[in-house]
């Protein structure tokens, strides 16, 4: 499925035009979206596990861990961060240790990269505020240094040390490694809407190669990059920083990480904001279908806006939304047969897979719609695919030298541990395609095939769908956007219903996540909670 990407991004992170120039986008990605688009969110993967029902919510609730620290973990909890300068003005960095396997703490460590920007004052310091931009696979350290530590409201930064830890397997925390740049170029360009048995085989082979290379390069880590383990790591970092409770703002997949922390450590949960919420009770197939429908909702909003603009290449004013979608789908089919040039130094052309990724990338933030119109116009009318390729590369975090961050590798590794796969075999996907196309006539087929991406993963899943209740935690703010493409609004409602102390804050609007995206109503409600501990009024809605 897709993971979330937020409207904020740095130049290296998001394919979307940012709402705020310095804010990195956060995303929930789908497993393997068009191979790579993986709306990174939750396209759960596993090696041959059975598929859970697509409609039933989980009967299992995440249980809290004992309040006392086990003796075997005491050395980890006794650590103190040794801060050093790290080349980013105003920020310090440190490295902490966590056990590779919490069931066998003596079996080796994982090194965790941590950064902080100390509270600027004035006012009483409120402790650390942990931040996570989602993914899974997004660098929290990069997000803090590029956006949160300098772009969060001044009154929040005055009272909190902004802190981030890259989850295990991500970015600076012993990153999972899979394919190199050239092989990633091939992977992300693989046809994800196969027309015949040969193309199905090519797609399956691409998924298998990706999984095999991950297993070859990261065998030590692959069984130990789950969200539960990342949440336990955060508690070690909390203790090392001397905070009695963990205060946290998480976006997209970061809401799953934050909710998991609250479920495991309700008594240590402070002020938690979960923005662009995920529903942990859903199996992978349901997650992928919901997300597919979410991207269709976002596309319909884009289509309505596009035809009102003089430069819309998909239809003139008054063109019905369904026809706009058919025009885009017809363009994708043309690219499937005849890719267009991009001027790329490595010789890449724009085919259906990369073009679809570029369009999906722009669905995360309405401020990127003008950029998308321009890119589509160039590709459709001038046979110049450079603009859509830029969007796709930004989504995949590919730089100008052809290097990829480990976002896609970490995304797959976490998703494949956290849930059993949506589908195990191509035949299952073929039967599911009509349901996905009903959810999204434009994107459904490709996202259905993306749901197969983890079927060949070298290690089986350790997680399953479950509820998170976090009984005993203080008030938790869950934020949902009504037309969020990557984390549908119903997920926020579901998570808020599961958490016993949740307050649901609703943003009536487009785009992925809500905090810091221009709504004074949303921002003031969250700031009041972070600064004074006052949660929003019940059922508060903003626009």
N, C-alpha and C positions, 0 to 999 in steps of 0.2 A: 504494500500500500504506500501511500505517500506519507511523508512526514511533513512536518510543518516547516514552512519557511515564513519568517516574519517579514514585514515590510521594511525592516531595517537591515542593512547589510553594509559590509565594508566592500571595497573594490574587489576583494578576492572571494567573497562569500556568496552573494546573491545574484541570481540572474535577473532580478527585478530591479526596476528603478526604485530607489529608496524614497520613503516618505520623508526621512530625515537623512541628510547626506552621510552622516557618520554611523548610521545605525544598521548593523548587520541583520539580514533577514533570518528569521527562524522558521523552521519548517518541520512538518511532520512528513516523513517520506514513506513512500510506498515501496515495498520491496521490489526493486528492479524496474521501476516505471520505465517502461520502454527501455528496459534493460537497465538503465541507469537512473532514469528519472526517479525511479523508486520514490514515489512520493514518500519518501523515506519513512513514512510513518510507521506503519506496523505491518509489514507484509510478512508475517511470521514465517519462519522456515524451519525445516527439520529434515532429517534423513529418514524418510519412510514412515513417519508417525501417522496414525490415523487422523482423519479430519473430523474436527468437532462440528456439531450441528451449526448451521449458519444462523439460526434464529434464537437459540436458547441462551439466556444469560447464565453466568456461572453461579453455581450453588455454593462454591467455596469462598470463604473470606480470608484475606491475608491476616495472619496472626501476628500479634506483637511479640517482640523478643523480650527476654527477661530484663528487668530493670538493672540488675547487677551485671557488671562486666566479667565475663569468664576469665579465669586466671591466665589461660593461654593467649588471650588478647590484650592483657594488661600492658605488655611492653609497647604495643602499638598506641594504646590510649595515653601512655605516659610521654609520648613524643612532644617536643616543642619545635615550632617552626623556626628555622634559622633563615631570616630574611636577607636577601641580597638585591642589589640593583640588577635590573634585567633589560636595560636598553630602551625602555619605554618611560618617558618622563612621568614622574609621579607614582609609578608602580614599583612594587617590590615582588620578588618571586622566591619560592621555596620548593623543596622536594620533600615529601613525606612518604612513609611506607605503609602498605596494607598487605594482609596475607593474600597470596594468590588464591588459596582455597580456605574459606572460613571454617570448613569442617576439619581441615588439617593444617592449622596455622603454622606448624613447624616445617611445612613443605616448600617454603620459598615466599618471596615478596613480589609485590607490584609497586613500582615507583609512580607516585602521583604528583603531577605538576600543579602548583597552586600559585595564584597571584592575588595581590590586594592593592587597593588604593585607600589610604587611611582617610578617616573622616576629616573634613576640612573645618568643621565648626562654623559658626558658633552653636552653642547648645550642648546639652548633655549627650555624650556618645551613647548610642543604643546597642552597640555591639557590631557583629558582622552581618552583612546582608549577602548571602550566597545567591549567585545568578547562574542560570543555564538557558541557552538559546534553543535547545531541542535537537532534533535530528531523527533518531539517535546518530551521533557522529559529529555533531557540531562542536567546535572548540569553545568551551566556556571561558577559557583563558583569553582567547582571541576576542571573544564577544565583550568581555569586561574591559579589555584594554582599548578596543576600538569604539565601543559604544557605551556600555552601562556605566563604567567608571568615570566617563566624562560627559555623557549625555542624559543620564537619569536626572530627574528634577534636582535642582541645587539644594533644596531643603532636605531631600533624602540623603544626598551625598554628604551634607554637612553633619548628619547625625550617625551615619553608618560607615564602617569600613566596607567598601564594595569588594567582595571576595569571590573568586571562581576557582574551581578545580576541574581540570579535564577528566572526564570519567575514564576508567581503565580501558585501554585499547584505543583511545581517541587522542589524536593530535600529539601533544607533548607527554602524555601518560602511556608510554610503551605502546605506540600505535600498532594496530593490526595492519598487516601488509598483504596485498593480494597481487594484482596485476601492475606492471609498469606502465608508463605513459602510452607507448605505442599500442600495447595490448588493450589498454583502457579505451583508446580511440576506436579500436575495432569493436570492442564490447558495446560501447555506448551507441555505435552506429548500426548495430545488428538489427535487422528487420524484426519488429515486435508484433507485426500483424501477418503471420505466415499465411500464404495463399495455397500451399500444397504441402505434401509430405516432406519434400526436400527442404523447404523453408522451416517446417516444424523441427526437423532434425538439426538444422543449423542453429536455431534458437536454443534448443535443448543443449546442444554441444557448447554454446556460449555460456549458459548457466553452469554446466558441469566444469568447464575450464576455470571459470571464476572461482567456484567452490574449491576445486582441487588446488589452485594456486594459494588460496587463503590457508588451506590446510597445510600446504607445504611450507609456507613462510611464517605461519603464526600458530603452530600446533600447540605450543605451551599455553597460549592465551585463550584459544577459541572456546574452551569449556568454562571459562571464568570471566565473561564480560557481560553478564546478565544485569538487568536493572536492579534486582535485589542486591547484588554485590556492589554495584555502584552506589546505591543508597547507604549501604553499610560503610562504604569508604567515606562518604560525606560525614558520617557520625564521628569517625576517627579524626577527620580534619577539624570538625567542630570542636572536639575536645582539645586538639593540639593548639587551637587558637584561644582557648580559655573561655569559650561561650557556654553558658549553661543551657541555652536552647538554640535551635537552629532557626534563623529567619531566612526567608527564601523567596525569590521570584523566578518562576520557571515558565517557559513558553513552549507550546506544542508538546513534543515528546517530553520536554522538561516538566510538564505537569504530571506525567506518569511517574517520572523520577521523584518529584516532590511528594506526590500522593503516596508512593511506595515508602518513602522515608516516614511519613506520618503514620502509615499503617504499622511499620516496624517499631517506631519510637514515638508513640503518641505523647508520652510524658516529656519528651525533649523537643517537641515541635512548638516553635514560636509563632511568628507571624508569617504565614505561607500564602503566597499569591500564585494561583495556577491559571495561567492565561492561555486560552486556546486549548481547552481541556480534552483529554482522551478518556475513553471509557474502558477500564481494564477488564470488564466483565465479558467483553465480546470475543468470540473466536475470530481467527484471521479472515475467513471468507466474508463474514459480516462486516468486519472492519474495511476490507477492500471494497465491498459493494457500497457501503456508506460513503467512503471517500470518493469513489467514482461519481456517485450522485452529487457530492459536494462540489466537485470540479465542474459538473454540468451546471449547477446553480450559479457558480461564479462565471462560467462562460456565458450564460444567458444574460447576466448583468453587463458583461463586457459587450455582448452583441447589441443589446438595446442602446448602450452608449455609443458604440462604434457607428451605427447607421445615422446617428445624429451629427456626426462629424464629417466635414467635407473631404477628408482624406481616407475614409474607410474603404478598403479594397474588397470587402466581403458583401457589400450591398449598399444601395442608396437609401435615403431617408424613407421610412415607411416599410422597408423590407422586413418581413416577419422573422422572428428569432429562429424558427425552425429552418428557414431558407438560408439564413446566415450560417447556421451549423452545417447544412448540406454543402454550401459553397466551400467552407473550410475543409470538410471531409473530402470533397472532390480534389482540392488542392493537394491534400496529403496523398491521395491515390496517384496523382500525377508524379509526385516526388518519388513514390515507391518504384515507379517504372523509369523515371528520368530525373535523377538528382540534379540540382543546379549548382553552379560554381560558387565558391565563397571567397576566393583569394587567399585561402589559408596557406601559410608557409609550409605546412606538412601535407598539403595536397588533399585535405578533406573536402568532400562535397556535402551539400545539404540534402539528405534523404528524409524519408518519412519519419524515422525514429527521432533524429535530432530536431527536426522541425516541430514535432509534437512536444518534445521536451521543452523547447523554447517557448511555445504557446502556454503550456502548463505552468512554466516558471512565472510567467506574467500574471497568472491568475491569483497569485498570493497577495498582490498589492495593487489596488486600483490606480495608484500613482504611476504604475508602469504601463498602463494601457496605451498611452500615446506612443511610447517606445515600441510597443507591439504592433500598433497600426503601421508605423513607419517600416518596421522590419518585414511585415507581411507585404506591404506595398512593393518594397524592393524585390522580394523573392517572387511575388506573383506576376508583377508587371515588367520587371527589369531583369529577371533571372539572376538576381544577386542575393545569395543566401547568407551574406556576412552578418546581417543584423540578427537573424534567428540563431545563427551559430554562436554569437556572443551571448545571447540569453541562455542557450543550452550549456555553454562552457561555464558560465557563472553559476548555474544551478549545480553543476558537477564539481565546481571549484577546480577548474583546469586553468593554469596560468598561461601566459603568452609563450613560455618556453616548452609547452607540452607536458608539464608536470601536474599531476593531480594531488590534491590533499588526500588524506585517508578517509574522507567523509563516507564514500560509498562502501569501502571495505568495513569500516566500523558499523555503518548502518546495517549492513547485511548480518554481520556477526552478532550484534545485539538482538535484532529482530528474530534471527533464527534460533536463538536460545530462549527468548521470552515466550514464544507461542509455537504450538504445532503448526504445520504448514496448511495453507488454504487448500492446496491440491498437491497430489503426489505424482500424477501422470498427465501427459498431454491430453489423453482422451477425456479426462475430467474437465479440463479447461474448455475443450471443444463443446462439451455439453453445457457449460456455464456461460459461454459467450453471449447467447441471447439475453440472459438476465443482466449482464453488464451493459449490453447495448441498449437495453431498456432504461437502465439507470443513466446512461450517457450515450446518445447516438454518436457524439463526436469522439469521445475518448474511450468508450467502453471496451472495444475489442482489444486495444493495446493494453489496457489496465487488467483485463482478464488474463492475458498471457503473462503479464508481469507477476501475477499471483503465483506463478509456478517457480519463481526464481530461487526459492529456498528448498525445493524438493530434493536437491542433490547435495545439500550441505554436509560436510564431513563429520559433524557431531550432531547428536540429537538434542531436542529442546529440553530445558530444565524447568520451564515455566508452563503455565496453563491459564486459561481465562479465570479471573477471580474478582470478587468484590473487594473494595477497600473501604473499611468503616472508620478506622482510626479512633476508636472509642477512647475518650479521655483527653484527646487533643483540644487545644483552644480553638477559637473561631478560625476557619480557613476560607479564604475568598477564592471562589471558582468563577472564572470569567469566560463567557461564551459570546461569539459574534454570530449574528443570525445568518449571514451568508458567507461564512468561512468555508473556503474550498477544501482545506486539508484536514481540519478537525471540525466536523459538522456540529452545529449548535446542539443537536440532540445529545451529543456526547457530554457536553458541559452539564446539561440538565441531569443526565444519568449519573455522572460523577458526584454532582452536588447532592443527589438523592441518596447515594451510598454513604458519603462521609457524614458522620453523625453531627458534626459541628459546622457544616459548610453554609456559606451564604453565596447564592448565585447572583452575579452581577452581569447584566446583559447589555451588549452593544448592538444596536440596530444599525447594521451597516455591512459593507463589503470588506474583503481582505482577511488576512490571516492574523489572528490575535488583535488585541485592542489597546493595551497600555502603551502610551507614548506615540500613538498614531494620530493625534490631533483632536481627540475628544476631551474637552476640558472636564466634562462630567465624569468620564471614566477615570481620568488622571487624578482628579481631586478626590474621588472616592478611594482609590488605591493609596494615594499619598496619606490620607487621613488614617487609614488602617495601619500603614507602615510606621507612621510617626506617633500616633496616639493610641493605636490598638483598637480603634473604633471600626468595626466592620460595616459595610454598606447596609442600608435598610433592606429588609426582606423583599425579594422580587424587584429590586431596583433596576430600572432600564434607562439606558442612555442612547443618544444618537449623535 
